Amino acid sequence: MPRVHASHEVKDVQHWLSSPKREEVFGPLGVTEIKTYVDPEGSNRVGLTMNVADMDAVMGLMQTQEGIDAMEHDGVIPETLVILIES
């Protein structure tokens, strides 16, 4: 199960941190150990790491209306999203 790192900017860091959407959306896909990260300099750049059982399912979800709505709910700025996979 690969470990994935995703970083992006958000509109409101505190809202993003407190949102249950990550677990709600990714949990049913078998994503585990979601951990959140924030920029210690106080910018709106955040990140997360997670274990992903099916990367195709996760990437596919992000293209659906459910995925788009989840990102919007969390205040994610989609064009800033960068995904890295542990090698």
DSSP file (Angstrom, degrees, kcal/mol; ACC not computed):
  #  RESIDUE AA STRUCTURE BP1 BP2  ACC     N-H-->O    O-->H-N    N-H-->O    O-->H-N    TCO  KAPPA ALPHA  PHI   PSI    X-CA   Y-CA   Z-CA
    1    1 A M              0   0    0      0, 0.0    52,-0.2     0, 0.0    53,-0.1   0.000 360.0 360.0 360.0 114.1    0.0    0.0    0.0
    2    2 A P        -     0   0    0      0, 0.0    50,-2.7     0, 0.0     2,-0.5  -0.330 360.0-128.6 -70.7 148.9    1.8    3.2   -1.1
    3    3 A R  E     -A   51   0A   0     48,-0.2    83,-3.1    83,-0.1     2,-0.4  -0.831  28.5-159.6 -92.8 132.3    2.2    6.2    1.1
    4    4 A V  E     -AB  50  85A   0     46,-3.1    46,-1.9    -2,-0.5     2,-0.5  -0.910  11.0-159.9-119.8 141.1    1.0    9.4   -0.6
    5    5 A H  E     -AB  49  84A   0     79,-3.1    79,-3.4    -2,-0.4     2,-0.4  -0.982  12.3-179.0-117.5 130.4    1.8   13.0    0.1
    6    6 A A  E     -AB  48  83A   0     42,-2.7    42,-2.5    -2,-0.5     2,-0.3  -0.995   0.1-178.7-127.8 135.7   -0.5   15.7   -1.1
    7    7 A S  E     +AB  47  82A   0     75,-2.4    75,-2.6    -2,-0.4     2,-0.3  -0.969  13.7 142.0-131.7 152.0    0.0   19.4   -0.6
    8    8 A H  E     -A   46   0A   0     38,-2.3    38,-3.1    -2,-0.3     2,-0.3  -0.966  45.7 -92.7-169.2 172.5   -2.1   22.4   -1.7
    9    9 A E  E     -AB  45  77A   0     68,-0.5    68,-2.8    -2,-0.3     2,-0.3  -0.733  35.1-162.8 -98.2 152.6   -3.3   25.8   -0.6
   10   10 A V  E     - B   0  76A   0     34,-2.2     3,-0.2    -2,-0.3    66,-0.2  -0.900  27.3-127.1-130.9 161.3   -6.6   26.4    1.2
   11   11 A K  S    S+     0   0    0     64,-1.8     2,-0.4    -2,-0.3    64,-0.1   0.847 102.1  18.1 -74.6 -35.1   -8.7   29.4    1.9
   12   12 A D     >  -     0   0    0     62,-0.3     4,-2.3     1,-0.1    -1,-0.3  -0.909  63.5-163.0-144.0 108.8   -8.9   28.8    5.6
   13   13 A V  H  > S+     0   0    0     -2,-0.4     4,-2.7    -3,-0.2     5,-0.2   0.907  92.0  50.8 -61.2 -45.4   -6.3   26.6    7.4
   14   14 A Q  H  > S+     0   0    0      1,-0.2     4,-1.9     2,-0.2    -1,-0.2   0.899 110.7  49.1 -63.4 -39.7   -8.3   26.1   10.6
   15   15 A H  H  > S+     0   0    0      2,-0.2     4,-0.9     1,-0.2    -1,-0.2   0.936 111.9  49.3 -62.4 -45.3  -11.4   25.1    8.7
   16   16 A W  H >< S+     0   0    0     -4,-2.3     3,-0.7     1,-0.2    -2,-0.2   0.920 110.5  50.6 -59.8 -45.6   -9.4   22.6    6.6
   17   17 A L  H 3< S+     0   0    0     -4,-2.7    -1,-0.2     1,-0.2    -2,-0.2   0.871 113.8  44.0 -61.4 -37.8   -7.9   21.1    9.7
   18   18 A S  H 3< S+     0   0    0     -4,-1.9    -1,-0.2    -5,-0.2    -2,-0.2   0.541  87.9 113.8 -87.5  -6.0  -11.2   20.7   11.5
   19   19 A S    <<  -     0   0    0     -4,-0.9     3,-0.4    -3,-0.7     4,-0.2  -0.427  52.6-158.0 -71.6 136.0  -13.1   19.3    8.5
   20   20 A P  S  > S+     0   0    0      0, 0.0     4,-2.2     0, 0.0     3,-0.3   0.449  70.5  99.0 -85.7  -0.8  -14.2   15.6    8.6
   21   21 A K  H  > S+     0   0    0      1,-0.2     4,-2.9     2,-0.2     5,-0.4   0.838  72.5  59.9 -59.7 -37.8  -14.4   15.4    4.8
   22   22 A R  H  >>S+     0   0    0     -3,-0.4     4,-2.7     1,-0.2     5,-0.5   0.950 111.9  39.4 -56.3 -50.3  -11.1   13.7    4.3
   23   23 A E  H  >5S+     0   0    0     -3,-0.3     4,-1.6    -4,-0.2    -1,-0.2   0.903 116.3  51.8 -65.9 -41.9  -12.2   10.7    6.4
   24   24 A E  H  <5S+     0   0    0     -4,-2.2    -2,-0.2     1,-0.2    -1,-0.2   0.891 120.3  32.4 -62.3 -41.1  -15.7   10.7    4.9
   25   25 A V  H  <5S+     0   0    0     -4,-2.9     4,-0.2    -5,-0.2    -2,-0.2   0.901 128.6  33.3 -87.1 -44.6  -14.5   10.7    1.3
   26   26 A F  H ><>S+     0   0    0     -4,-2.7     5,-1.6    -5,-0.4     3,-1.5   0.795 103.0  73.5 -86.3 -28.7  -11.3    8.7    1.4
   27   27 A G  G ><<S+     0   0    0     -4,-1.6     3,-2.1    -5,-0.5    -1,-0.2   0.902  93.1  53.5 -52.7 -49.1  -12.2    6.2    4.2
   28   28 A P  G 3 5S+     0   0    0      0, 0.0    -1,-0.3     0, 0.0    -2,-0.1   0.688 103.1  60.5 -62.6 -16.0  -14.6    4.1    2.1
   29   29 A L  G < 5S-     0   0    0     -3,-1.5    25,-0.4    -4,-0.2    24,-0.3   0.365 123.5-102.6 -90.7   5.0  -11.8    3.8   -0.5
   30   30 A G  T < 5 +     0   0    0     -3,-2.1     2,-0.3     1,-0.3    -3,-0.2   0.632  68.1 154.8  84.6  13.8   -9.5    2.0    2.0
   31   31 A V      < +     0   0    0     -5,-1.6    -1,-0.3    21,-0.2     2,-0.3  -0.610  19.4 179.7 -76.2 132.4   -7.4    5.1    2.7
   32   32 A T  E     +C   51   0A   0     19,-2.1    19,-3.0    -2,-0.3    -1,-0.0  -0.821  45.7  30.3-130.7 168.7   -5.8    4.9    6.2
   33   33 A E  E     -     0   0A   0     -2,-0.3     2,-0.5    17,-0.2    -1,-0.2   0.877  66.3-174.6  50.8  50.4   -3.4    6.8    8.4
   34   34 A I  E     -     0   0A   0     -3,-0.2     2,-0.4    16,-0.1    16,-0.2  -0.640   3.4-178.1 -75.7 123.2   -4.4   10.3    7.2
   35   35 A K  E     -C   49   0A   0     14,-2.5    14,-2.1    -2,-0.5     2,-0.3  -0.975  13.9-142.9-125.1 139.4   -2.1   12.8    8.8
   36   36 A T  E     -C   48   0A   0     -2,-0.4     2,-0.3    12,-0.2    12,-0.2  -0.717  13.2-168.9-105.3 153.5   -2.3   16.6    8.3
   37   37 A Y  E     -C   47   0A   0     10,-2.7    10,-2.2    -2,-0.3     2,-0.3  -0.979   2.6-162.6-139.2 147.7    0.4   19.2    8.1
   38   38 A V  E     -C   46   0A   0     -2,-0.3     8,-0.2     8,-0.2     6,-0.1  -0.930  33.6 -99.3-129.6 156.3    0.6   23.0    8.1
   39   39 A D    >   -     0   0    0      6,-1.4     3,-1.9    -2,-0.3     4,-0.0  -0.622  25.7-147.7 -72.2 120.4    3.2   25.5    7.0
   40   40 A P  T 3  S+     0   0    0      0, 0.0    -1,-0.2     0, 0.0    -3,-0.0   0.670  95.7  66.3 -66.5 -14.0    5.0   26.6   10.2
   41   41 A E  T 3  S-     0   0    0      1,-0.0    -2,-0.1     0, 0.0     0, 0.0   0.508 116.3-112.2 -84.3  -4.1    5.5   30.0    8.6
   42   42 A G    <   +     0   0    0     -3,-1.9    -1,-0.0     1,-0.2     0, 0.0   0.626  67.2 140.5  88.5  13.5    1.7   30.6    8.7
   43   43 A S        -     0   0    0      2,-0.1    -4,-0.3     1,-0.1    -1,-0.2  -0.164  67.5-105.4 -76.2-178.5    0.9   30.5    5.0
   44   44 A N  S    S+     0   0    0     -6,-0.1   -34,-2.2     2,-0.0     2,-0.5   0.178  82.8 118.7 -94.1  18.2   -2.2   28.8    3.6
   45   45 A R  E     +A    9   0A   0    -36,-0.2    -6,-1.4   -38,-0.1     2,-0.3  -0.745  38.4 167.4 -84.9 127.4   -0.2   25.9    2.3
   46   46 A V  E     -AC   8  38A   0    -38,-3.1   -38,-2.3    -2,-0.5     2,-0.3  -0.819  11.9-170.3-131.8 170.8   -1.2   22.6    3.9
   47   47 A G  E     -AC   7  37A   0    -10,-2.2   -10,-2.7    -2,-0.3     2,-0.3  -0.968   6.7-159.0-154.8 170.3   -0.5   18.9    3.3
   48   48 A L  E     -AC   6  36A   0    -42,-2.5   -42,-2.7    -2,-0.3     2,-0.3  -0.989   6.6-151.2-150.7 155.4   -1.4   15.4    4.2
   49   49 A T  E     +AC   5  35A   0    -14,-2.1   -14,-2.5    -2,-0.3     2,-0.3  -0.936  24.0 163.4-122.8 152.6    0.0   11.9    4.0
   50   50 A M  E     -A    4   0A   0    -46,-1.9   -46,-3.1    -2,-0.3     2,-0.5  -0.984  40.1-112.5-162.7 153.9   -2.1    8.8    3.8
   51   51 A N  E     -AC   3  32A   0    -19,-3.0   -19,-2.1    -2,-0.3     2,-0.5  -0.840  35.1-160.0 -91.5 128.4   -1.8    5.1    2.9
   52   52 A V        -     0   0    0    -50,-2.7     3,-0.3    -2,-0.5   -21,-0.2  -0.942  18.1-172.5-119.2 117.9   -3.7    4.4   -0.3
   53   53 A A  S    S+     0   0    0     -2,-0.5     2,-0.4     1,-0.3    -1,-0.1   0.861  86.5  23.3 -73.2 -36.9   -4.9    0.9   -1.2
   54   54 A D     >  -     0   0    0    -25,-0.4     4,-1.9     1,-0.1     3,-0.3  -0.836  61.9-176.9-137.8  95.4   -6.1    1.9   -4.7
   55   55 A M  H  > S+     0   0    0     -2,-0.4     4,-2.8    -3,-0.3     5,-0.3   0.864  86.1  57.1 -62.7 -37.1   -4.6    5.0   -6.2
   56   56 A D  H  > S+     0   0    0      1,-0.2     4,-2.4     2,-0.2    -1,-0.2   0.893 106.7  49.7 -61.1 -39.1   -6.8    4.7   -9.3
   57   57 A A  H  > S+     0   0    0     -3,-0.3     4,-2.4     2,-0.2    -1,-0.2   0.913 112.3  47.2 -65.9 -42.3   -9.9    4.9   -7.1
   58   58 A V  H  X S+     0   0    0     -4,-1.9     4,-1.7     2,-0.2    -2,-0.2   0.943 114.6  45.4 -64.9 -47.7   -8.6    7.9   -5.2
   59   59 A M  H  < S+     0   0    0     -4,-2.8     4,-0.5     1,-0.2    -2,-0.2   0.887 113.3  51.2 -64.8 -37.6   -7.6    9.8   -8.4
   60   60 A G  H >< S+     0   0    0     -4,-2.4     3,-1.3    -5,-0.3     4,-0.4   0.909 106.6  54.1 -63.7 -42.3  -10.9    8.8  -10.0
   61   61 A L  H >< S+     0   0    0     -4,-2.4     3,-1.7     1,-0.3     6,-0.8   0.878 100.2  60.7 -59.6 -38.4  -12.9   10.1   -7.1
   62   62 A M  T 3< S+     0   0    0     -4,-1.7    -1,-0.3     1,-0.3    -2,-0.2   0.679 102.5  52.9 -66.5 -15.3  -11.2   13.5   -7.3
   63   63 A Q  T <  S+     0   0    0     -3,-1.3    -1,-0.3    -4,-0.5    -2,-0.2   0.520  95.7  88.2 -93.8  -7.6  -12.6   13.9  -10.8
   64   64 A T  S <> S-     0   0    0     -3,-1.7     4,-2.5    -4,-0.4     5,-0.2  -0.390  91.3-110.1 -87.0 167.0  -16.2   13.2   -9.7
   65   65 A Q  H  > S+     0   0    0      1,-0.2     4,-3.0     2,-0.2     5,-0.2   0.871 119.7  56.9 -62.8 -36.1  -18.7   15.8   -8.4
   66   66 A E  H  > S+     0   0    0      2,-0.2     4,-2.1     1,-0.2    -1,-0.2   0.923 109.8  44.1 -60.7 -44.1  -18.4   14.2   -4.9
   67   67 A G  H  > S+     0   0    0     -6,-0.8     4,-2.4     2,-0.2    -2,-0.2   0.910 114.2  48.9 -66.9 -42.9  -14.6   14.8   -4.9
   68   68 A I  H  X S+     0   0    0     -4,-2.5     4,-2.4    -7,-0.3    -2,-0.2   0.914 112.1  49.3 -62.7 -43.4  -14.9   18.3   -6.3
   69   69 A D  H  X S+     0   0    0     -4,-3.0     4,-2.8     2,-0.2    -1,-0.2   0.883 109.6  52.1 -64.0 -38.5  -17.6   19.1   -3.7
   70   70 A A  H  X S+     0   0    0     -4,-2.1     4,-2.0     2,-0.2    -2,-0.2   0.925 110.8  46.9 -64.4 -44.6  -15.4   17.8   -0.9
   71   71 A M  H  X>S+     0   0    0     -4,-2.4     5,-2.6     1,-0.2     4,-0.6   0.919 113.3  49.1 -63.1 -41.8  -12.4   19.9   -2.0
   72   72 A E  H ><5S+     0   0    0     -4,-2.4     3,-1.2     1,-0.2    -2,-0.2   0.924 109.1  52.6 -62.9 -43.8  -14.7   22.9   -2.3
   73   73 A H  H 3<5S+     0   0    0     -4,-2.8    -1,-0.2     1,-0.3    -2,-0.2   0.888 111.4  46.8 -57.5 -40.2  -16.1   22.3    1.2
   74   74 A D  H 3<5S-     0   0    0     -4,-2.0   -62,-0.3    -5,-0.2    -1,-0.3   0.504 114.8-116.8 -83.0  -3.7  -12.6   22.1    2.6
   75   75 A G  T <<5 +     0   0    0     -3,-1.2   -64,-1.8    -4,-0.6    -3,-0.2   0.724  52.9 168.0  77.3  21.1  -11.6   25.3    0.8
   76   76 A V  E   < -B   10   0A   0     -5,-2.6   -66,-0.2   -66,-0.2    -1,-0.2  -0.463  35.6-139.3 -69.3 137.0   -8.9   23.6   -1.3
   77   77 A I  E >   -B    9   0A   0    -68,-2.8     3,-2.3    -2,-0.2   -68,-0.5  -0.846  18.7-158.2 -95.8  98.6   -7.5   25.6   -4.2
   78   78 A P  E >  S+     0   0A   0      0, 0.0     3,-1.7     0, 0.0    -1,-0.2   0.771  82.6  62.1 -55.8 -35.7   -7.4   22.8   -6.8
   79   79 A E  E 3  S+     0   0A   0      1,-0.3    -2,-0.0    -3,-0.1    -3,-0.0   0.604 100.8  56.1 -70.4  -8.0   -4.8   24.4   -9.1
   80   80 A T  E <  S+     0   0A   0     -3,-2.3    -1,-0.3   -71,-0.2     2,-0.2   0.442  79.1 124.0 -97.8  -1.4   -2.3   24.3   -6.3
   81   81 A L  E <   +     0   0A   0     -3,-1.7     2,-0.4    -4,-0.2   -73,-0.2  -0.407  34.3 179.1 -68.9 128.5   -2.6   20.5   -5.7
   82   82 A V  E     -B    7   0A   0    -75,-2.6   -75,-2.4    -2,-0.2     2,-0.5  -0.999   7.7-164.5-128.8 127.6    0.6   18.5   -5.9
   83   83 A I  E     -B    6   0A   0     -2,-0.4     2,-0.4   -77,-0.2   -77,-0.2  -0.954   5.9-176.0-117.5 131.1    0.5   14.7   -5.3
   84   84 A L  E     -B    5   0A   0    -79,-3.4   -79,-3.1    -2,-0.5     2,-0.4  -0.962  12.1-149.6-124.0 142.9    3.7   12.6   -4.6
   85   85 A I  E     -B    4   0A   0     -2,-0.4   -81,-0.2   -81,-0.2    -2,-0.0  -0.941  25.5-112.1-115.3 132.3    3.8    8.8   -4.2
   86   86 A E              0   0    0    -83,-3.1   -83,-0.1    -2,-0.4   -82,-0.0  -0.331 360.0 360.0 -59.1 136.3    6.4    7.1   -2.0
   87   87 A S              0   0    0    -85,-0.1    -1,-0.1    -2,-0.0    -2,-0.0   0.405 360.0 360.0-114.1 360.0    8.9    5.1   -4.0
